[in-house]
Amino acid sequence: MDTFAQILRGAVAAGASDIHLKAGAPVVFRIQKELCPVEAPLPTDEWIETIIKTIAPPHLLQRLEAEREVDFAYHPEGMGRFRINVFQQRGHFVIALRVVRMQIRDFQELHLPPIVQKIAESSRGIVLITGAPGSGKSSTLAAILEHVNQRSRKHIVTLEDPIEYFFEDKLAIIEQREVGLDTATFATGLHNVLRQDPDVLVIGEMRGLDAVTTAVSAANVGTLVLTTLHTGDAARSIQRILDFYHSDEREHARQQLASTLGAVICQKLIRDTTGKVVPAVEILINNSGVAKLIESNRLDQLNATIELGSGEGMQTFDQALHDLVKSGQITPAEAMANAPSPDAFKMRLQGVVLADARRIINAREQSR
């Protein structure tokens, strides 16, 4: 365990976001999106299995034996907090650890657009925080919760697997429930959560139809619902929600989602000119135009609607990338590498925007 503790301390000191432990391979840290082998004894199967038995909660060891993979949180004294996934590959256990920053950063520290604060102050509706793994979703969710906690007398209930950030009651009352520890299953926790009188409900990850129907029901009675999805943009996030429904239920589902969706915040982390990372954030706000597109199943037109909705705080990934280039935070080459359509983004840099509706409009960013 001494070697394991030294690895964790080294990762925190190096600013790593992730640690990978695999038998017979070097210990690897992910630092600023790059995988970096570090000097440490090569892990063995016996060492990894000892670590797992030592740090995994007892109630999860049986599940690990049956399912060959499990998630949990680990909080060694004086080293911070880690989100851990144990899984098997080729018959051998592997450990992937995500370093969870104990300090909850605010919107400014996370470089999030101002509209995120307004979204956090919504009284109801479903807010989807989306992006690839490691894109900063958990940090954004934590910032939103802490903003509510500091400013509103509300009851916040979370359902997480596992709990990542710990919150202390300030103006709000916060109850954090971990699957397997505080509730037997995700489904059981969802079934009971609306009886717990939440003003704000956090569903750690939208995993299936039970989660969607709970979110819709909660939003319909005036609850703010915050949840995450592993999707790449706003349109795909909405389609993913609809895909949870059976085909014969989707027409009704579109009507429900159109009336209960509040916003979609979709993130990508982009390397800046200093070698660190900043978020490029797509923002969709559900207004009457967006609701009509969802109802009529015209999700292919959402990007153009977002493009033209900057007055309400909306922005596409291309707009976010363009602003980062203009402010000098990222290079044009980095923006091009991360743009959904490099050719369209190149046109944007030249002052012309080709919207999804195939209309060429003068780039409004030039007049900002």
C-alpha positions in Angstrom: 0.0 0.0 0.0 3.0 2.4 0.5 3.7 2.3 -3.2 0.1 2.8 -4.1 -0.1 5.8 -1.7 3.0 7.3 -3.3 1.5 6.9 -6.8 -1.7 8.7 -5.6 0.4 11.5 -4.0 2.5 11.8 -7.2 -0.6 12.1 -9.4 -2.1 14.8 -7.3 1.2 16.8 -7.1 1.6 16.5 -10.9 -1.9 17.8 -11.6 -2.9 14.5 -13.2 -6.6 13.9 -14.1 -6.3 10.1 -14.3 -4.1 7.1 -13.2 -3.9 3.8 -15.0 -2.7 0.6 -13.3 -2.2 -2.5 -15.3 -0.1 -5.6 -14.6 3.2 -5.7 -16.4 2.9 -2.2 -17.8 4.2 1.2 -16.5 2.0 3.3 -14.2 0.5 6.0 -16.4 -0.8 9.4 -15.5 -3.0 11.5 -17.8 -1.7 15.1 -17.5 -3.3 17.9 -19.6 -5.0 15.2 -21.8 -1.6 13.4 -22.5 -0.8 9.9 -21.3 2.5 10.0 -19.4 4.3 6.9 -18.1 5.9 7.5 -14.7 8.8 6.0 -12.8 7.3 3.4 -10.4 7.6 -0.4 -9.8 5.7 -2.3 -12.5 2.3 -3.4 -11.2 1.7 -7.2 -10.8 -1.6 -9.1 -10.8 -1.0 -9.9 -7.1 -0.3 -6.3 -6.2 -3.4 -5.0 -8.1 -5.7 -7.6 -6.5 -4.3 -6.7 -3.0 -5.1 -3.0 -3.7 -8.6 -3.8 -4.9 -9.4 -5.9 -1.8 -8.0 -3.2 0.4 -9.7 -0.1 -1.1 -13.0 -1.5 -2.5 -16.0 -1.2 -0.2 -16.9 -4.7 1.2 -20.4 -4.6 -0.3 -19.0 -4.2 -3.8 -16.5 -7.1 -3.8 -19.2 -9.7 -4.4 -20.5 -7.6 -7.3 -16.9 -7.4 -8.7 -16.6 -11.2 -8.5 -19.9 -11.6 -10.4 -19.7 -8.8 -12.9 -16.0 -8.3 -13.3 -16.2 -4.5 -13.1 -17.3 -2.0 -10.5 -17.2 1.7 -9.7 -16.6 3.3 -6.3 -15.0 6.3 -4.6 -11.9 6.2 -2.5 -10.9 9.0 0.0 -7.6 8.3 1.6 -6.8 10.8 4.4 -4.7 13.7 3.3 -4.6 12.8 -0.4 -8.0 13.9 -1.8 -10.7 11.8 -3.4 -10.6 9.4 -6.3 -13.3 7.9 -8.5 -12.2 4.3 -9.3 -13.3 1.9 -11.9 -12.0 -1.7 -11.6 -12.5 -3.9 -14.7 -11.0 -7.0 -16.4 -9.1 -7.3 -19.6 -7.9 -10.6 -20.9 -8.7 -12.1 -17.6 -6.6 -9.6 -15.5 -7.9 -6.8 -13.3 -7.1 -3.2 -14.2 -7.6 -0.1 -12.2 -8.5 3.3 -13.7 -8.6 6.2 -11.2 -10.0 9.7 -11.8 -8.6 12.4 -9.5 -11.5 14.4 -8.0 -10.5 17.9 -7.0 -11.8 18.4 -3.4 -12.2 22.2 -3.9 -15.3 23.0 -5.8 -14.4 25.6 -8.4 -16.8 28.3 -9.5 -18.0 29.2 -13.0 -15.2 31.8 -13.4 -12.5 29.4 -12.4 -13.8 26.8 -14.8 -14.0 29.3 -17.6 -17.6 28.7 -18.2 -19.8 31.1 -20.2 -22.0 33.5 -18.0 -25.2 31.8 -19.2 -24.3 28.8 -17.1 -25.0 30.8 -13.9 -28.4 31.8 -15.3 -29.1 28.1 -16.0 -28.1 27.3 -12.4 -30.7 29.8 -11.1 -33.6 28.1 -13.1 -36.5 27.1 -10.9 -37.4 24.0 -12.9 -36.6 21.9 -16.0 -34.1 19.3 -17.0 -30.5 20.4 -17.5 -28.3 18.0 -19.4 -24.6 18.4 -18.9 -22.9 16.4 -21.6 -19.6 15.5 -23.2 -17.1 12.8 -23.5 -15.5 11.2 -20.4 -13.0 13.6 -18.9 -14.6 16.7 -20.4 -15.3 18.4 -17.1 -19.0 17.4 -16.7 -18.6 16.6 -13.0 -16.8 19.9 -12.2 -19.6 21.9 -14.0 -22.3 20.0 -12.2 -20.5 20.6 -8.8 -20.2 24.3 -9.6 -23.9 24.5 -10.4 -24.8 22.7 -7.2 -22.6 24.9 -5.0 -24.0 28.0 -6.6 -27.5 26.9 -5.6 -26.2 25.9 -2.2 -24.7 29.3 -1.5 -27.7 31.3 -2.7 -31.0 29.5 -2.3 -32.9 27.9 0.5 -33.7 24.7 -1.4 -33.7 21.0 -0.8 -31.2 19.2 -3.0 -31.2 15.4 -3.3 -28.5 13.6 -5.4 -28.4 10.0 -6.6 -24.8 9.2 -7.5 -22.7 6.1 -8.4 -20.4 6.9 -6.8 -20.4 10.2 -4.9 -17.6 12.4 -6.2 -17.8 15.8 -4.6 -18.8 16.3 -1.0 -21.1 19.3 -0.2 -21.8 20.9 3.1 -25.2 22.6 3.8 -25.1 26.3 3.4 -28.4 28.0 2.5 -29.5 24.7 1.0 -30.1 21.3 2.5 -28.2 18.7 0.6 -28.6 14.9 0.8 -26.2 12.9 -1.3 -27.1 9.2 -1.9 -24.7 6.7 -3.2 -25.9 3.6 -5.1 -25.0 0.4 -3.2 -24.4 2.3 0.0 -27.4 4.6 0.7 -29.8 2.9 -1.7 -29.7 -0.7 -2.9 -30.0 0.0 -6.6 -30.2 3.0 -9.0 -33.8 2.0 -9.9 -34.8 1.8 -6.2 -33.4 5.3 -5.6 -35.2 6.7 -8.6 -38.5 5.1 -7.5 -38.4 6.9 -4.1 -36.7 10.2 -4.8 -39.8 12.2 -5.6 -41.2 11.3 -2.2 -38.2 13.1 -0.6 -39.4 16.6 -1.5 -36.5 17.8 -3.7 -36.4 21.3 -5.2 -33.2 20.2 -7.0 -32.7 16.6 -8.1 -29.3 15.4 -9.3 -29.3 12.1 -11.3 -25.6 11.4 -11.6 -25.9 9.9 -15.0 -28.9 9.4 -17.3 -28.7 5.6 -17.7 -32.0 4.4 -18.9 -35.7 4.9 -19.2 -36.3 4.9 -15.5 -34.0 7.9 -15.1 -35.6 9.7 -18.0 -39.2 9.2 -16.7 -38.2 10.3 -13.2 -36.5 13.4 -14.6 -39.6 14.3 -16.7 -42.0 13.7 -13.8 -39.8 15.8 -11.4 -39.5 18.7 -13.9 -43.3 18.6 -14.5 -43.9 19.3 -10.8 -41.5 22.2 -10.7 -38.2 20.5 -9.8 -34.8 21.5 -11.3 -33.2 18.3 -12.6 -29.5 18.1 -13.3 -28.0 15.1 -15.0 -25.1 14.0 -17.3 -24.8 12.2 -20.6 -21.9 10.9 -22.6 -22.9 12.6 -25.8 -21.1 14.9 -28.2 -23.5 17.8 -28.8 -27.0 19.1 -28.0 -28.8 17.4 -30.8 -27.3 14.0 -30.1 -28.1 14.5 -26.4 -31.7 15.0 -27.1 -31.8 12.1 -29.5 -30.2 9.9 -26.9 -32.9 10.8 -24.4 -35.6 9.9 -27.0 -33.8 6.6 -27.8 -34.5 5.4 -24.3 -38.2 5.1 -25.2 -39.7 2.4 -27.3 -40.5 3.5 -30.9 -44.3 3.6 -30.3 -43.7 5.9 -27.3 -41.4 8.5 -28.9 -44.1 10.8 -30.2 -45.4 11.3 -26.7 -41.8 11.5 -25.4 -41.0 14.3 -27.7 -43.9 16.3 -26.4 -42.9 15.7 -22.8 -39.2 16.5 -23.4 -40.1 19.7 -25.4 -42.0 21.0 -22.3 -39.6 19.9 -19.6 -36.1 20.4 -21.1 -34.4 23.5 -19.7 -31.0 23.5 -21.3 -28.1 21.4 -22.6 -24.5 22.3 -21.7 -22.1 20.3 -23.8 -18.3 20.5 -23.2 -15.0 19.7 -24.8 -11.6 20.4 -23.2 -9.3 22.1 -25.6 -5.5 22.6 -25.1 -4.8 26.3 -24.7 -1.6 28.3 -25.7 0.0 27.6 -22.3 -0.4 23.8 -22.6 -3.3 23.7 -20.1 -7.0 23.0 -21.1 -10.0 25.3 -21.4 -13.6 24.3 -22.1 -15.3 24.9 -25.4 -19.0 24.8 -24.5 -22.1 24.4 -26.6 -25.2 25.9 -25.0 -28.8 25.1 -26.0 -31.6 27.0 -24.2 -35.1 25.5 -24.7 -37.2 28.3 -26.1 -40.4 28.1 -28.2 -38.3 27.5 -31.4 -36.3 24.7 -29.9 -39.4 23.1 -28.4 -41.1 23.1 -31.8 -38.1 21.4 -33.4 -38.1 18.7 -30.7 -41.9 18.2 -31.0 -41.7 17.9 -34.8 -38.6 15.7 -34.8 -36.4 18.2 -36.6 -33.3 17.8 -34.5 -31.1 18.3 -37.6 -32.1 22.0 -37.5 -31.1 22.5 -33.8 -27.6 23.6 -34.7 -28.8 26.5 -36.9 -31.3 27.5 -34.1 -28.4 27.6 -31.6 -26.3 29.5 -34.0 -28.9 32.3 -34.3 -29.8 32.3 -30.5 -26.7 34.1 -29.2 -28.9 36.8 -27.8 -30.3 34.3 -25.3 -26.9 32.9 -24.4 -26.9 30.0 -26.9 -23.7 29.1 -28.7 -22.5 26.3 -30.9 -19.1 24.6 -30.5 -17.9 26.5 -33.6 -18.9 29.8 -32.0 -17.2 28.8 -28.7 -14.0 27.8 -30.5 -14.1 31.0 -32.5 -14.4 33.1 -29.3 -11.4 31.2 -27.8 -9.3 31.9 -30.9 -10.3 35.6 -30.9 -9.4 35.9 -27.2 -6.0 34.4 -27.8 -6.6 31.4 -25.5 -6.2 28.8 -28.2 -4.6 28.7 -31.6 -6.5 28.5 -34.9 -4.9 25.1 -35.5 -6.1 23.7 -32.2 -9.6 25.1 -33.0 -9.6 23.5 -36.4 -8.5 20.1 -34.9 -11.5 20.2 -32.5 -14.2 21.8 -34.8 -17.1 19.5 -35.7 -16.6 20.5 -39.4 -13.0 21.9 -40.0 -14.0 23.3 -43.4 -17.0 25.2 -42.0 -14.8 26.5 -39.2 -12.2 27.7 -41.7 -14.9 29.7 -43.3 -15.9 31.1 -40.0 -12.4 32.3 -39.4 -12.7 34.1 -42.7 -15.8 35.8 -41.6 -18.5 33.7 -43.2 -20.8 31.2 -41.4 -22.4 28.2 -43.2 -25.3 27.3 -40.9 -26.9 23.9 -40.8 -29.9 25.4 -42.5 -27.6 26.0 -45.5 -27.8 29.8 -45.2 -24.7 31.9 -45.5 -24.8 34.7 -43.1 -22.2 37.3 -42.1 -20.4 36.2 -39.0 -22.0 38.2 -36.1 -18.8 37.6 -34.1 -17.1 40.2 -36.2 -19.4 42.9 -34.8 -19.2 41.9 -31.2 
